[in-house]
Amino acid sequence: MNRPAILLTTAALALGTLLPATVAGPASAALLAGGTAPASARGPLAVAVGHSHPQVLSVGGAGVYRIGASLASLTTNGHIDWTAPACGGVVHAGATGSWAGVLLLAFRDGRLVEVGTATAPPRSPAGATVGMSFDELEAIYGRRGSLIRNDAGDAEAYLVRVGSRVELFTGHPIRPGVGYFQIGPASFVERNFRQGVSC
């Protein structure tokens, strides 16, 4: 390759990094249009319009919504939109800001124990999202995950263990595949899926 061709190629690559984030390839465009991306799509996801938050939901949480965070502190700092007390010391809550309508939260005894979403993005660190099929999750996680059923035998989910925490992808009520993606301690998230809410 001659020197002018190298300079032109380098300039084209540099210019490609300056394009707006709204330009997306077919896989991320399918996600924004409500479709699913193939499991082989490993590139970054396009930023959803109106959401400037990080696009990853990990077992640690997302943004300020970290597992173990205090409900009182998040409320004081304006990060909680609404709350709905449940039984057993659990309080469900909604996020604010760019996470509003994206993340649902659950607190037990005042501490964050579950973060969940029914939207895509966010995605898991491995690239899994709501809307994917369980086969696509299997292709992404391999031996790290497994398809499980609840104790009643009437629901299935895909479970990925990360130490004492889990990523749990549950089914959609009216179509095949993942309808909800949640993270948190296995003692709360997995137990609630397998046994149901005890009160």
Backbone hydrogen bonds in HBPLUS format (Angstrom, degrees):
<---DONOR---> <-ACCEPTOR-->    atom                        ^
c    i                          cat <-CA-CA->   ^        H-A-AA   ^      H-
h    n   atom  resd res      DA  || num        DHA   H-A  angle D-A-AA Bond
n    s   type  num  typ     dist DA aas  dist angle  dist       angle   num
A0006-ILE N   A0002-ASN O   3.14 MM   4  6.46 152.2  2.22 150.9 159.4     1
A0007-LEU N   A0003-ARG O   3.02 MM   4  6.31 159.9  2.06 155.4 160.4     2
A0008-LEU N   A0004-PRO O   2.94 MM   4  6.16 159.2  1.98 148.5 154.0     3
A0009-THR N   A0005-ALA O   2.91 MM   4  6.05 159.4  1.96 146.5 152.3     4
A0010-THR N   A0006-ILE O   2.90 MM   4  6.08 162.9  1.93 150.6 155.5     5
A0011-ALA N   A0007-LEU O   2.90 MM   4  6.07 158.9  1.95 146.9 152.9     6
A0012-ALA N   A0008-LEU O   2.90 MM   4  6.09 156.5  1.96 146.5 153.0     7
A0013-LEU N   A0009-THR O   2.95 MM   4  6.21 158.7  2.00 150.6 156.1     8
A0014-ALA N   A0010-THR O   2.92 MM   4  6.15 159.1  1.97 149.2 155.3     9
A0015-LEU N   A0011-ALA O   2.87 MM   4  6.04 159.2  1.91 149.6 155.4    10
A0016-GLY N   A0012-ALA O   2.97 MM   4  6.14 145.7  2.09 141.5 150.8    11
A0017-THR N   A0014-ALA O   3.18 MM   3  5.44 138.9  2.36 101.4 112.0    12
A0018-LEU N   A0015-LEU O   2.97 MM   3  5.23 150.2  2.06 106.8 116.3    13
A0023-VAL N   A0020-PRO O   3.25 MM   3  6.03 172.6  2.25 120.5 122.7    14
A0029-ALA N   A0025-GLY O   2.91 MM   4  5.94 155.1  1.97 157.5 165.8    15
A0030-ALA N   A0026-PRO O   2.95 MM   4  5.99 148.5  2.05 140.3 147.5    16
A0031-LEU N   A0027-ALA O   3.28 MM   4  6.63 148.2  2.39 139.9 147.6    17
A0032-LEU N   A0028-SER O   3.10 MM   4  6.40 158.5  2.15 148.7 153.4    18
A0033-ALA N   A0029-ALA O   3.00 MM   4  6.19 141.6  2.16 142.9 153.5    19
A0035-GLY N   A0030-ALA O   2.55 MM   5  4.69 140.5  1.70 167.1 154.4    20
A0034-GLY N   A0031-LEU O   3.10 MM   3  5.15 159.6  2.15 104.2 109.4    21
A0041-ALA N   A0038-PRO O   2.97 MM   3  5.54 165.6  1.99 118.4 123.2    22
A0051-HIS N   A0048-ALA O   3.09 MM   3  5.58 160.9  2.13 138.6 137.8    23
A0123-ARG N   A0055-GLN O   2.83 MM  68  6.22 155.9  1.89 151.9 154.8    24
A0057-LEU N   A0123-ARG O   2.82 MM  66  5.87 161.8  1.85 154.3 158.6    25
A0058-SER N   A0061-GLY O   3.16 MM   3  5.27 155.9  2.22 152.6 145.2    26
A0061-GLY N   A0058-SER O   2.91 MM   3  5.27 149.9  2.00 110.6 119.8    27
A0067-ILE N   A0060-GLY O   2.91 MM   7  5.63 160.4  1.95 135.5 141.4    28
A0062-ALA N   A0065-TYR O   3.01 MM   3  5.23 154.8  2.08 128.4 132.8    29
A0065-TYR N   A0062-ALA O   2.88 MM   3  5.23 139.7  2.04 144.9 141.3    30
A0066-ARG N   A0064-VAL O   3.02 MM   2  5.71 129.1  2.29 106.3  91.6    31
A0069-ALA N   A0066-ARG O   2.86 MM   3  5.46 158.6  1.91 146.3 146.5    32
A0068-GLY N   A0112-LEU O   2.80 MM  44  4.78 158.1  1.85 131.6 139.3    33
A0112-LEU N   A0069-ALA O   2.85 MM  43  5.23 152.6  1.92 146.3 155.6    34
A0074-LEU N   A0070-SER O   2.98 MM   4  6.21 167.4  2.00 153.1 156.6    35
A0071-LEU N   A0110-GLY O   2.91 MM  39  5.26 165.2  1.93 143.2 146.1    36
A0075-THR N   A0071-LEU O   2.91 MM   4  6.00 155.2  1.98 147.7 154.8    37
A0076-THR N   A0072-ALA O   2.92 MM   4  6.08 164.9  1.94 149.0 153.2    38
A0077-ASN N   A0073-SER O   3.02 MM   4  6.18 150.0  2.11 146.8 154.4    39
A0079-HIS N   A0074-LEU O   2.81 MM   5  5.09 162.0  1.84 165.2 158.9    40
A0078-GLY N   A0075-THR O   3.03 MM   3  5.20 162.9  2.06 112.0 114.6    41
A0081-ASP N   A0094-GLY O   2.85 MM  13  5.25 170.5  1.86 142.0 145.2    42
A0094-GLY N   A0082-TRP O   3.05 MM  12  5.34 149.3  2.14 140.3 144.4    43
A0084-ALA N   A0092-HIS O   2.73 MM   8  5.08 146.5  1.84 150.9 153.2    44
A0092-HIS N   A0084-ALA O   3.04 MM   8  5.08 170.9  2.05 135.8 132.9    45
A0086-ALA N   A0090-VAL O   2.75 MM   4  5.23 159.3  1.79 161.8 157.1    46
A0090-VAL N   A0087-CYS O   3.29 MM   3  5.77 157.1  2.34 111.9 118.2    47
A0109-ASP N   A0089-GLY O   2.94 MM  20  5.28 160.8  1.97 141.7 146.3    48
A0091-VAL N   A0107-PHE O   2.77 MM  16  5.10 152.1  1.84 145.5 154.1    49
A0107-PHE N   A0091-VAL O   2.81 MM  16  5.10 161.2  1.84 147.5 154.1    50
A0093-ALA N   A0105-LEU O   2.92 MM  12  5.00 154.3  1.98 135.0 136.7    51
A0105-LEU N   A0093-ALA O   2.90 MM  12  5.00 169.7  1.91 155.6 153.7    52
A0099-TRP N   A0096-THR O   3.27 MM   3  5.66 137.6  2.46 136.5 133.1    53
A0100-ALA N   A0097-GLY O   3.05 MM   3  5.43 161.0  2.09 112.0 118.2    54
A0102-VAL N   A0099-TRP O   2.86 MM   3  5.09 155.9  1.92 133.5 134.4    55
A0103-LEU N   A0099-TRP O   3.14 MM   4  5.84 157.0  2.20 161.9 160.9    56
A0104-LEU N   A0116-GLY O   2.83 MM  12  5.18 159.7  1.87 147.1 152.7    57
A0116-GLY N   A0104-LEU O   2.86 MM  12  5.18 159.7  1.90 154.7 159.5    58
A0106-ALA N   A0114-GLU O   2.96 MM   8  4.99 144.4  2.09 145.2 143.2    59
A0113-VAL N   A0106-ALA O   2.85 MM   7  5.84 170.5  1.86 156.4 159.6    60
A0114-GLU N   A0106-ALA O   3.24 MM   8  4.99 136.9  2.43 146.1 141.2    61
A0108-ARG N   A0111-ARG O   2.87 MM   3  5.43 151.8  1.95 155.4 152.1    62
A0111-ARG N   A0108-ARG O   3.13 MM   3  5.43 167.6  2.15 113.4 117.4    63
A0115-VAL N   A0183-ILE O   3.13 MM  68  5.50 155.6  2.19 144.4 151.0    64
A0183-ILE N   A0115-VAL O   2.85 MM  68  5.50 153.5  1.92 152.8 161.3    65
A0117-THR N   A0181-PHE O   2.82 MM  64  5.41 146.8  1.93 146.8 157.9    66
A0181-PHE N   A0117-THR O   2.93 MM  64  5.41 165.4  1.95 159.6 164.4    67
A0124-SER N   A0128-ALA O   2.81 MM   4  5.14 152.8  1.88 143.1 152.4    68
A0127-GLY N   A0124-SER O   2.88 MM   3  5.08 155.4  1.94 109.7 118.0    69
A0132-MET N   A0129-THR O   3.37 MM   3  6.06 163.0  2.40 132.3 134.0    70
A0131-GLY N   A0178-VAL O   2.96 MM  47  5.13 152.7  2.04 126.5 135.4    71
A0178-VAL N   A0132-MET O   2.83 MM  46  5.62 168.2  1.84 172.2 174.3    72
A0137-LEU N   A0133-SER O   3.13 MM   4  6.54 151.4  2.22 145.1 152.9    73
A0138-GLU N   A0134-PHE O   2.96 MM   4  6.23 154.1  2.03 144.6 151.5    74
A0139-ALA N   A0135-ASP O   2.98 MM   4  6.28 150.0  2.08 143.7 151.6    75
A0140-ILE N   A0136-GLU O   3.04 MM   4  6.32 144.6  2.17 142.3 151.6    76
A0140-ILE N   A0137-LEU O   3.11 MM   3  5.05 120.6  2.48  93.1 108.0    77
A0141-TYR N   A0137-LEU O   2.84 MM   4  6.04 173.1  1.84 163.6 164.2    78
A0142-GLY N   A0138-GLU O   2.80 MM   4  5.16 151.0  1.88 134.4 143.3    79
A0144-ARG N   A0141-TYR O   3.05 MM   3  5.31 155.6  2.11 137.0 132.2    80
A0145-GLY N   A0142-GLY O   3.42 MM   3  6.17 164.9  2.44 118.0 121.0    81
A0146-SER N   A0159-LEU O   2.93 MM  13  5.44 144.9  2.06 143.8 155.1    82
A0159-LEU N   A0146-SER O   2.85 MM  13  5.44 171.3  1.85 159.3 158.0    83
A0148-ILE N   A0157-ALA O   2.76 MM   9  5.41 168.4  1.77 162.3 166.5    84
A0157-ALA N   A0148-ILE O   2.91 MM   9  5.41 153.6  1.98 147.5 152.1    85
A0150-ASN N   A0155-ALA O   3.02 MM   5  5.69 151.7  2.10 150.0 154.2    86
A0153-GLY N   A0150-ASN O   2.94 MM   3  5.24 147.7  2.04 107.3 117.7    87
A0151-ASP N   A0194-ARG O   2.80 MM  43  5.21 165.9  1.82 133.2 138.0    88
A0158-TYR N   A0169-PHE O   2.82 MM  11  5.03 160.4  1.86 142.3 148.2    89
A0169-PHE N   A0158-TYR O   2.89 MM  11  5.03 166.6  1.90 150.6 155.1    90
A0160-VAL N   A0167-GLU O   2.92 MM   7  5.08 158.7  1.96 156.9 159.1    91
A0167-GLU N   A0160-VAL O   2.84 MM   7  5.08 154.6  1.91 147.8 156.3    92
A0162-VAL N   A0165-ARG O   2.78 MM   3  5.23 174.4  1.78 153.3 151.7    93
A0165-ARG N   A0162-VAL O   3.10 MM   3  5.23 158.5  2.15 125.6 125.6    94
A0186-ALA N   A0164-SER O   2.90 MM  22  5.96 176.7  1.90 147.6 148.1    95
A0166-VAL N   A0184-GLY O   2.84 MM  18  5.75 158.8  1.89 162.5 165.8    96
A0184-GLY N   A0166-VAL O   3.26 MM  18  5.75 141.7  2.42 150.8 156.9    97
A0168-LEU N   A0182-GLN O   2.82 MM  14  5.30 163.2  1.85 161.9 164.9    98
A0182-GLN N   A0168-LEU O   2.92 MM  14  5.30 163.2  1.94 151.6 157.2    99
A0170-THR N   A0180-TYR O   2.87 MM  10  5.30 150.0  1.96 153.0 160.5   100
A0179-GLY N   A0170-THR O   2.83 MM   9  6.02 163.9  1.86 150.2 155.4   101
A0180-TYR N   A0170-THR O   3.37 MM  10  5.30 156.4  2.43 137.9 135.7   102
A0172-HIS N   A0177-GLY O   3.06 MM   5  6.11 124.5  2.38 163.2 161.7   103
A0188-PHE N   A0185-PRO O   2.99 MM   3  5.51 157.3  2.05 112.8 120.0   104
A0189-VAL N   A0185-PRO O   2.88 MM   4  6.02 151.2  1.96 175.6 171.3   105
A0191-ARG N   A0186-ALA O   3.18 MM   5  6.49 151.9  2.26 166.5 173.3   106
A0192-ASN N   A0188-PHE O   2.95 MM   4  5.92 157.8  2.00 141.2 147.5   107
A0193-PHE N   A0189-VAL O   3.18 MM   4  6.43 153.3  2.25 144.8 151.8   108
A0194-ARG N   A0190-GLU O   2.88 MM   4  6.12 174.0  1.88 162.5 163.7   109
A0195-GLN N   A0191-ARG O   2.81 MM   4  5.76 170.2  1.82 156.7 160.2   110
A0196-GLY N   A0192-ASN O   2.79 MM   4  4.66 133.1  2.01 119.3 130.3   111
